[in-house]
Amino acid sequence: MFFQRELLFFMQPRTLFSQSISSLSSMTDLRISFALLAGLAKHPKIEYYIHYSSIMFSYEWKRRKGSEKQKMKTEAIPVLKIGKHQPHYPIVQGGMGVMVSGPKLAGAVAAAGGIGTIATVAVAISSPKFTKKQPIATQNSDAIRECIGQARKTAGDGVIAVNCMCALTDYEDQVRTACEAGADIIVSGAGLPLKLPEMTRNYPDVALVPIVSSVKAAHLIISRWKKTYDRFPDAFVVETPNKAGGHLGARDAEQALDPVLSLETVVPELVSYLREADIDIPVIAAGGIWNSEDMKKMFALGAKGVQMGTRFAATEEGDASERFKQAYVDATEDDVVLIQSPCGLPGRALVTPLVERYIKDKVATVSCWANCLSHCRLRKERETFCIADALIAAYNGDWENGLFFCGSNVGRVKAVQKVQEIIEELVEQWQKVPAFA
């Protein structure tokens, strides 16, 4: 191939330059081509054309690379629209309880252009009126209103979501209170939110987003919602138990690590399923997302947005204690473990003294006071630890007795950052990272 091209250069290099240059894919091709030419003849005219072509190729090559860089710089970040709500960036901050993602964090993320999410589980502990003499469920409603109001003051016209777990005893009350208080989006997982449209029927502008880990779960929700309420979800969050933190959408630790539930598998499957069903709603990828390279990988698979939790947990605006954040900063990959939560689901967390005692079956038996979960082994079987106590302890920075939920990326947290810094870094990286085919 090269030899034929060099003969053409030998005969009429000027006229064939533009045609020949399109077949040169690199400077290495150029060097080989000219090396062959030099071996064909030692003639002043040939040497002149070689010199001329070399200069022109170098110019063209630089022009092309400059054009590619400019194109990369101006590549737009995809638009994420959930119902009537459109954040500036397709970045969703995941809901993290207890009070790891409260009003400060959610408001800051929304103000920075993402979707800020308040986790409502045991949110009452943030209230000065909170008491352990009453079940948490009876105290959450007022706290939810206060948290959404506080987040809204920071967020301005940014998008505020509320994460309500299906597994909570006051799930329905939490959903309705969040709608009344002005939440833009209800995100719901830890079970299938099959009746969510009924709970929100008086709030048509509130977008509904189920969290799933498989196409099967999404299909069940779509079928039930369409048949019973004649509507579809406004989006799906696909959260992989392979890497996500907190409670996971799997029956046990073994299934949580099954690559069949990876984002690389489920995201394109769900995108294809929705396309074939002619359902135009976005898929949001969650679990293990850290930087813009991860984002572009997910968008290449068909996702329209990404959800990030662990990276936002250890921010200045994060609602948890400084000791909680420092635990993330100090953590390594080896400090992360999967446990079976008192609610019956596997969960990913840091190895703390509490977790070590739990693994060795040496946790102290306590009575249930919180009545927070619809299914709780502590309440029903008097086994395991109180998850409310453990998560509240973590929120307060009690390393000895806390359950510090985290994602698999926690070892990458090296410092406590500001939310704005993270968003700006992701946007800046976006302009530099090549798109994935």
C-alpha positions in Angstrom: 0.0 0.0 0.0 2.7 2.4 1.0 4.8 1.6 -2.1 1.9 2.4 -4.5 1.3 5.7 -2.8 5.0 6.7 -3.0 5.0 6.0 -6.8 2.1 8.4 -7.2 4.0 11.0 -5.2 7.0 10.4 -7.5 4.9 11.1 -10.6 2.8 14.1 -9.5 3.1 14.9 -5.8 1.3 18.3 -5.8 -1.9 17.2 -7.5 -2.1 13.9 -5.6 -1.2 15.4 -2.2 -4.8 16.1 -1.0 -6.0 12.7 -2.2 -3.1 10.8 -0.6 -3.1 12.6 2.7 -6.6 11.3 3.6 -5.1 7.8 3.6 -2.4 8.7 6.1 -3.7 8.0 9.6 -0.7 9.0 11.6 2.7 10.7 11.7 4.2 7.2 11.7 2.6 6.5 8.3 4.2 9.7 7.1 7.7 8.7 8.3 7.4 5.3 6.6 6.2 6.8 3.4 9.1 9.3 3.1 11.6 6.6 4.1 10.4 4.6 1.1 10.5 7.6 -1.1 14.0 8.4 -0.1 15.0 4.9 -1.3 13.4 5.3 -4.7 15.7 8.0 -6.1 18.2 10.6 -5.1 17.1 13.5 -7.2 16.8 17.2 -6.3 13.2 17.4 -7.7 12.1 14.3 -5.7 13.7 15.7 -2.6 11.9 19.0 -3.1 8.5 17.3 -3.4 9.2 15.2 -0.4 10.1 18.3 1.6 7.0 20.1 0.2 4.7 17.2 1.1 6.2 16.9 4.5 5.4 20.5 5.3 1.9 20.3 4.0 1.1 17.0 5.8 2.4 18.5 9.1 0.2 21.5 8.6 -2.8 19.4 7.8 -2.2 17.0 10.7 -2.0 19.9 13.2 -5.2 21.4 11.7 -7.1 18.2 12.1 -6.0 17.6 15.7 -6.8 21.2 16.5 -10.3 20.7 15.0 -10.8 17.6 17.0 -9.8 19.3 20.2 -12.1 22.2 19.5 -15.0 19.8 18.8 -14.2 18.0 22.1 -14.2 21.3 24.0 -17.6 22.3 22.6 -19.3 18.9 23.1 -22.5 19.6 25.0 -23.3 17.7 28.2 -26.5 15.7 27.6 -29.8 17.1 28.8 -31.7 15.2 31.5 -35.5 15.9 31.7 -37.6 14.1 34.3 -41.2 14.9 33.9 -41.4 18.7 33.9 -38.0 19.1 35.7 -34.7 19.8 33.9 -31.5 20.4 35.9 -28.6 22.2 34.3 -26.5 19.1 34.4 -27.5 15.4 34.1 -26.1 14.7 37.6 -28.3 13.3 40.4 -27.0 13.2 44.0 -28.2 10.0 45.5 -30.3 9.8 48.6 -28.3 8.6 51.6 -29.6 8.0 55.1 -29.7 8.6 57.9 -29.3 12.4 57.2 -26.2 11.9 55.2 -28.0 13.7 52.4 -30.2 16.2 54.2 -31.2 19.7 53.2 -27.7 21.2 53.2 -26.3 18.7 50.7 -29.4 18.5 48.6 -29.8 22.3 48.4 -26.1 22.8 47.5 -26.2 20.2 44.7 -29.4 21.7 43.3 -28.0 25.2 43.4 -24.9 23.9 41.6 -27.0 22.6 38.7 -27.6 19.0 39.6 -30.6 17.3 41.3 -30.3 17.4 45.1 -31.9 14.5 47.0 -33.1 14.4 50.6 -33.2 11.0 52.1 -36.3 10.9 54.4 -35.4 7.8 56.4 -35.3 8.8 60.1 -35.0 12.5 59.0 -36.7 13.4 62.4 -33.3 13.0 64.1 -32.3 16.4 62.7 -35.1 18.1 64.6 -34.5 19.6 68.1 -37.8 18.1 69.0 -36.6 14.6 68.3 -37.0 12.0 71.1 -36.4 8.3 71.3 -39.5 8.0 73.5 -41.6 7.9 70.4 -41.3 5.9 67.2 -39.5 7.8 64.4 -42.4 7.4 62.1 -44.6 9.7 64.3 -42.0 12.4 64.1 -40.9 12.4 60.4 -43.6 14.5 58.8 -42.7 17.8 60.4 -39.0 17.2 59.8 -39.6 16.4 56.1 -41.4 19.8 55.7 -38.6 21.6 57.4 -35.9 19.9 55.4 -37.5 20.6 52.0 -38.1 24.2 53.0 -34.5 24.6 54.0 -33.2 22.9 50.9 -35.4 25.1 48.7 -33.9 28.3 50.2 -30.5 27.2 49.1 -31.5 25.7 45.8 -33.5 28.6 44.5 -35.1 27.3 41.3 -32.9 24.1 41.3 -34.4 20.7 41.3 -35.1 19.0 44.7 -35.9 15.3 44.9 -36.9 13.2 47.9 -35.9 9.6 48.4 -38.6 7.6 50.2 -37.9 3.9 50.9 -40.7 1.5 50.3 -39.5 -0.6 53.2 -40.4 2.1 55.8 -43.5 1.8 58.0 -44.4 5.5 57.3 -43.6 5.3 53.5 -47.0 6.6 52.4 -47.0 9.4 54.9 -43.5 10.4 53.8 -44.4 10.5 50.1 -47.5 12.6 50.7 -45.7 15.0 53.0 -42.9 15.4 50.5 -45.4 16.3 47.8 -47.2 18.8 50.0 -43.9 20.4 51.0 -42.9 21.1 47.4 -40.6 18.3 46.3 -40.1 18.2 42.5 -39.3 14.5 42.3 -40.0 11.4 44.4 -37.4 8.7 44.1 -38.4 5.4 45.5 -36.6 2.0 46.0 -35.8 -0.6 48.7 -38.8 -2.5 47.3 -41.2 -2.0 44.3 -43.2 1.3 44.5 -46.2 -0.3 42.9 -48.7 2.1 44.5 -46.7 5.3 44.2 -49.0 7.0 41.6 -52.0 6.6 44.0 -50.1 8.3 46.8 -49.2 11.3 44.5 -52.4 11.6 42.3 -53.1 15.1 43.7 -49.6 16.3 42.6 -49.3 15.8 38.9 -46.2 18.0 38.6 -44.2 15.8 41.0 -42.1 13.4 38.9 -42.0 9.7 40.0 -38.7 7.8 39.7 -38.5 4.2 40.8 -35.1 2.6 41.6 -34.5 -0.8 40.0 -31.6 -3.2 39.6 -33.1 -5.3 36.7 -35.3 -5.0 33.7 -37.7 -7.5 35.3 -38.4 -5.1 38.2 -38.9 -2.2 35.7 -41.3 -4.3 33.7 -43.4 -5.2 36.8 -43.6 -1.5 37.7 -44.5 -0.4 34.2 -47.2 -3.1 33.8 -48.8 -2.3 37.1 -48.7 1.4 36.7 -50.1 1.3 33.2 -52.9 -1.1 34.1 -53.9 0.5 37.3 -53.1 4.2 36.9 -52.7 4.6 33.1 -49.3 6.2 33.4 -45.6 5.4 33.3 -42.7 6.4 35.5 -41.0 9.7 34.6 -37.6 8.0 34.7 -35.8 4.9 36.1 -32.7 4.9 38.3 -30.8 1.7 37.6 -28.7 1.1 40.6 -26.2 -1.8 40.4 -25.7 -3.7 43.6 -22.2 -4.5 42.3 -20.9 -1.1 43.4 -23.6 1.0 45.1 -23.7 1.8 48.7 -26.3 1.3 51.4 -29.2 -1.1 50.9 -29.0 -3.0 47.6 -31.5 -4.4 45.2 -30.5 -8.0 45.6 -31.6 -10.9 47.8 -28.2 -11.6 49.3 -24.5 -10.8 49.0 -23.9 -13.4 46.3 -26.5 -11.9 44.0 -25.3 -8.4 44.8 -22.0 -9.2 43.1 -23.6 -11.0 40.1 -22.3 -9.3 36.9 -25.8 -9.9 35.4 -26.9 -6.9 37.5 -24.0 -4.6 36.4 -24.7 -1.3 34.8 -23.0 -2.5 31.6 -25.6 -5.2 31.4 -28.8 -3.7 32.8 -28.7 -0.1 31.4 -28.6 -1.1 27.7 -31.1 -3.8 28.3 -33.6 -1.4 29.9 -32.9 1.3 27.3 -33.7 -1.3 24.6 -36.8 -2.5 26.4 -38.2 1.0 26.7 -37.4 1.8 23.1 -39.2 -1.4 21.9 -42.2 -0.5 24.1 -42.2 3.0 22.7 -41.8 4.5 26.2 -39.8 7.7 26.0 -38.4 8.1 29.6 -34.8 8.6 30.7 -32.6 5.9 32.4 -30.3 7.1 35.1 -27.2 5.0 35.9 -26.2 4.6 39.6 -23.5 2.8 41.5 -19.8 3.2 41.0 -20.0 6.5 39.1 -17.1 8.8 40.0 -15.9 11.0 37.1 -16.8 12.2 33.6 -15.2 9.1 32.1 -17.7 7.0 34.0 -20.5 9.4 32.9 -19.6 9.1 29.2 -19.5 5.3 29.5 -23.0 5.3 30.8 -24.3 7.7 28.2 -22.7 5.5 25.5 -24.9 2.7 26.9 -28.0 4.8 26.5 -28.3 6.4 29.9 -29.5 10.1 30.1 -28.2 10.8 33.5 -26.0 9.5 36.3 -26.5 9.3 40.1 -23.6 9.7 42.5 -23.8 9.2 46.3 -20.4 8.4 47.9 -18.6 11.3 46.3 -21.1 13.8 47.6 -21.3 12.4 51.1 -17.9 13.6 52.1 -18.5 17.3 51.1 -18.4 20.4 53.2 -22.2 20.7 52.7 -22.8 17.1 53.6 -25.2 16.9 56.6 -23.4 14.2 58.4 -20.8 14.8 61.1 -17.2 15.7 60.3 -16.2 12.3 61.9 -18.5 10.6 59.3 -16.7 12.4 56.5 -13.3 11.6 57.9 -14.2 7.9 57.9 -14.7 8.2 54.1 -11.4 10.1 53.7 -9.5 7.4 55.7 -11.1 4.4 54.0 -9.5 2.1 51.6 -11.0 -0.4 49.2 -10.2 -3.2 51.7 -12.4 -1.5 54.4 -15.6 -2.1 52.5 -17.8 -5.2 53.2 -21.2 -6.6 52.3 -23.5 -7.4 55.2 -27.1 -8.6 55.5 -29.1 -5.7 56.9 -31.7 -6.1 59.7 -34.3 -5.2 57.0 -33.4 -8.4 55.1 -31.5 -6.7 52.2 -27.7 -6.8 51.6 -25.9 -3.6 52.3 -22.4 -2.2 51.5 -20.6 -0.5 54.4 -17.3 0.3 56.1 -15.9 -2.3 58.5 -16.5 -0.6 61.9 -16.3 -2.2 65.3 -20.1 -2.7 65.2 -19.9 -4.5 61.8 -17.0 -6.7 63.2 -19.2 -7.7 66.2 -22.1 -8.4 63.9 -20.1 -10.6 61.6 -18.9 -12.5 64.7 -22.4 -12.7 66.0 -21.5 -10.8 69.1 -23.9 -7.8 69.0 -25.8 -7.0 72.1 -29.6 -7.8 72.0 -31.7 -4.6 72.3 -35.4 -3.9 71.9 -37.0 -2.1 69.0 -37.9 1.5 69.7 -37.9 3.1 66.3 -40.5 1.0 64.4 -39.0 2.3 61.2 -39.0 -0.7 58.9 -42.0 -2.8 57.8 -39.7 -5.8 57.9 -37.2 -5.9 60.7 -35.5 -9.0 62.1 -34.8 -7.1 65.4 -38.5 -6.4 66.0 -39.8 -9.8 64.8 -37.0 -12.2 65.8 -35.0 -10.2 68.4 -31.9 -10.8 66.4 -29.2 -8.6 64.9 -28.7 -4.9 65.8 -31.0 -1.9 65.6 -30.4 -0.3 62.3 -31.9 3.0 63.4 -29.5 3.2 66.3 -26.5 2.2 64.1 -27.3 4.7 61.3 -27.9 7.5 63.8 -24.6 6.7 65.5 -22.9 7.0 62.1 -24.5 10.3 61.4 -23.2 11.6 64.7 -19.7 10.2 64.1 -19.8 7.3 66.6 -17.2 5.0 65.0 -17.6 2.3 67.6 -21.3 1.8 67.2 -22.1 3.3 63.8 -23.1 1.7 60.5 -21.3 3.7 57.9 -22.9 2.9 54.5 -20.7 3.6 51.5 -20.2 2.8 47.8 -17.3 0.8 46.4 -15.6 4.0 45.4 -15.1 5.2 49.0 -11.4 4.5 48.8 -11.1 7.2 46.1 -12.3 10.0 48.6 -9.0 11.7 49.5 -10.4 15.0 50.9 -13.5 16.8 51.9 -14.5 18.9 49.0 -17.2 21.5 48.2 -20.1 20.5 46.1 -19.4 23.2 43.6 -15.9 22.0 43.2 -17.1 18.5 42.3 -19.6 19.7 39.8 -17.1 22.0 38.2 -14.5 19.2 38.0 -17.0 16.9 36.4 -18.0 19.5 33.8 -14.4 20.4 33.1 -13.4 16.7 32.7 -16.4 16.3 30.4 -14.7 18.6 27.8 -11.5 16.6 27.9 -12.7 13.0 28.0 -13.3 11.4 24.5 -16.7 10.0 23.8 -17.2 6.3 23.9 -18.4 4.5 20.8 
